[in-house]
Amino acid sequence: MTQKSLRHVIAITSQSAFLEIGQLPSILRVIAAVREYEPRANLIITGSAEHLALIPKSVQAELRACNTNDPHSLVAALSDLIEENQVIAIYDASRPHTNVDVIGKTFQALAQDVDAVRPAIAFTETLKFVDENFIIQETLDRTSVKRVASPEIIRSKAIDPSAKDSGWFLPLKANVVISYVEGSADGVRISSAEDVLLLESVSE
């Protein structure tokens, strides 16, 4: 896939993108993984103006302010890229262990008959459904539940700016063909300092 047909987008979804793993912020780890996969990639970083202001000046990327947690805000911010490129790859900046192997597998899964693909991680915990009084009502089948990860790789033709939120970074057309690849167990999203400690302890 040529650079002219693909754009890489790093999405800052919360302050957790700047939490440090081994003294390196999560977002810089994600950028490093993308650079390792595609050294000459022209990166776009999206996020709130406040978050974009925290990015080190040494990072070579185009910055675009928007609400990355709102697919319609994000699709508006990327509208020109979607028109000009065949494929958009979006990475969650709060997943510090995004790795090259998973990126490669995800791109490989974007076959001719697939419109959008992303990694998914199996649940290993026992899942319980509880009522408003926290009384257990049901034990859920964890084989039917997945933790989605990143990158999300989406064909431009599958994107509909007016569509409802489909649970992806960008709103997708109805009846698009989606696929999943097996993600890495350490490709989880961090949301707090406690998550960082847990992730570091597992990695040791």
C-alpha positions in Angstrom: 0.0 0.0 0.0 1.5 3.3 -1.1 1.9 6.4 1.1 -0.5 8.2 -1.3 -3.3 5.8 -0.5 -2.8 5.5 3.3 -2.7 7.9 6.2 -1.8 7.2 9.8 -3.7 9.0 12.5 -2.8 9.1 16.2 -5.9 9.9 18.3 -5.5 11.4 21.7 -8.7 10.3 23.6 -7.8 11.4 27.1 -5.0 12.7 29.4 -3.9 9.1 29.8 -2.0 9.4 26.5 0.6 11.3 28.4 1.0 8.8 31.2 4.5 7.4 31.2 5.5 3.7 30.9 9.2 3.4 31.7 9.6 7.2 31.6 8.2 7.4 28.1 4.7 8.8 27.5 2.2 6.4 26.0 1.7 8.6 22.9 5.4 8.6 22.1 5.5 4.8 22.4 2.6 4.6 19.9 4.3 7.0 17.5 7.5 5.0 17.7 5.6 1.8 16.8 4.0 3.5 13.8 7.4 4.9 12.7 8.9 1.4 13.0 6.2 0.0 10.8 6.3 2.8 8.3 9.4 5.0 8.8 8.4 7.7 6.3 4.7 7.9 7.4 3.3 11.4 7.4 1.5 11.4 10.8 -1.6 13.2 11.8 -2.3 13.7 15.6 -5.8 14.5 16.7 -7.1 15.7 20.0 -8.3 18.6 22.0 -6.3 21.9 21.8 -5.2 21.4 25.4 -3.9 17.9 24.7 -2.2 18.9 21.4 -0.3 21.6 23.3 1.4 18.9 25.4 3.0 17.2 22.4 6.8 17.8 22.4 7.9 20.1 19.6 10.3 17.5 18.4 7.5 15.3 17.2 7.1 15.6 13.5 3.4 15.4 12.8 0.5 17.5 11.7 -1.8 18.5 14.6 -5.6 18.7 14.2 -7.9 19.8 17.0 -11.2 17.9 17.5 -13.1 15.8 19.9 -11.6 12.3 19.1 -14.3 10.7 21.3 -17.0 11.9 18.9 -16.8 10.0 15.6 -18.5 12.9 13.8 -16.1 15.5 15.1 -13.2 13.2 14.1 -14.5 12.5 10.7 -15.0 16.3 10.1 -11.4 16.9 11.1 -10.2 14.2 8.7 -12.5 14.9 5.8 -9.8 16.0 3.4 -7.7 12.9 4.2 -10.7 10.6 3.7 -11.4 12.2 0.3 -7.8 11.9 -0.9 -6.7 8.5 0.6 -8.1 5.0 0.1 -7.3 3.9 3.7 -7.1 5.6 7.1 -5.3 3.9 10.0 -6.2 5.2 13.5 -4.2 4.5 16.6 -5.3 5.1 20.2 -2.6 7.1 21.9 -3.5 5.5 25.2 -2.3 2.0 24.2 1.4 2.2 24.9 2.2 -1.3 23.9 0.8 -1.0 20.4 3.4 -3.1 18.4 4.6 -3.6 14.9 3.5 -7.2 14.7 -0.1 -6.4 15.5 -0.1 -3.4 13.1 1.2 -5.7 10.4 -1.4 -8.4 11.0 -4.1 -5.8 10.9 -3.0 -4.4 7.6 -2.8 -8.0 6.2 -6.4 -8.6 7.2 -7.6 -5.7 5.1 -8.4 -8.1 2.2 -10.3 -7.1 -0.9 -13.6 -8.0 0.7 -13.0 -6.3 4.0 -13.9 -2.7 4.7 -12.6 -2.2 8.2 -10.5 -4.3 10.6 -9.0 -3.9 14.1 -7.4 -6.1 16.7 -9.4 -7.7 19.5 -8.2 -9.2 22.8 -10.0 -12.1 24.5 -11.4 -11.6 28.0 -9.8 -13.9 30.6 -11.7 -12.5 33.6 -15.1 -13.8 34.7 -17.8 -11.4 33.7 -20.9 -10.8 35.9 -24.1 -9.0 35.1 -25.4 -7.2 38.2 -28.6 -5.2 38.9 -28.9 -1.7 40.4 -28.3 -3.3 43.9 -25.1 -5.0 42.7 -26.8 -8.4 43.0 -25.4 -10.9 40.5 -28.0 -11.8 37.9 -26.0 -13.7 35.4 -22.5 -14.9 34.5 -21.8 -13.8 31.0 -20.1 -16.0 28.3 -16.7 -14.3 28.0 -16.0 -16.1 24.7 -18.6 -13.8 23.2 -17.0 -10.6 24.5 -13.8 -9.0 23.2 -11.6 -6.0 24.2 -11.1 -4.1 21.0 -7.7 -2.6 20.4 -5.9 -0.5 17.8 -5.1 0.3 15.1 -8.5 0.6 13.3 -7.9 0.4 9.6 -10.8 1.6 7.6 -11.3 2.1 3.8 -12.5 5.5 2.9 -15.4 4.1 0.9 -16.8 2.5 4.2 -17.0 5.9 6.0 -20.3 7.8 6.2 -20.0 11.2 8.0 -23.8 11.2 8.7 -24.0 7.6 10.0 -24.7 6.8 13.6 -21.9 5.9 16.0 -20.9 2.4 15.1 -18.4 1.9 18.0 -15.4 2.7 15.7 -13.3 5.8 15.7 -15.1 6.9 12.5 -18.8 6.4 11.6 -19.2 3.5 9.2 -21.8 2.9 6.5 -24.5 0.3 7.2 -23.6 -3.3 6.1 -19.9 -2.7 5.7 -17.7 -5.8 6.1 -15.7 -5.7 9.2 -13.0 -8.1 10.5 -10.9 -8.7 13.6 -7.4 -10.0 14.2 -5.9 -11.4 17.4 -4.4 -8.5 19.4 -1.6 -8.6 21.9 -2.4 -9.3 25.5 -0.5 -6.2 26.6 -2.2 -4.0 24.0 -4.7 -2.8 26.5 -5.7 0.8 27.0 -4.4 2.7 30.1 -6.8 5.1 31.8 -5.0 5.9 35.1 -1.7 5.7 37.0 -3.0 2.4 38.5 -3.3 0.9 35.0 0.4 1.9 34.4 1.5 0.2 37.5 -0.4 -3.0 36.6 0.9 -2.9 33.0 4.5 -2.4 34.2 4.2 -5.3 36.7 2.9 -7.7 34.1 5.7 -6.7 31.6 8.5 -7.3 34.1 
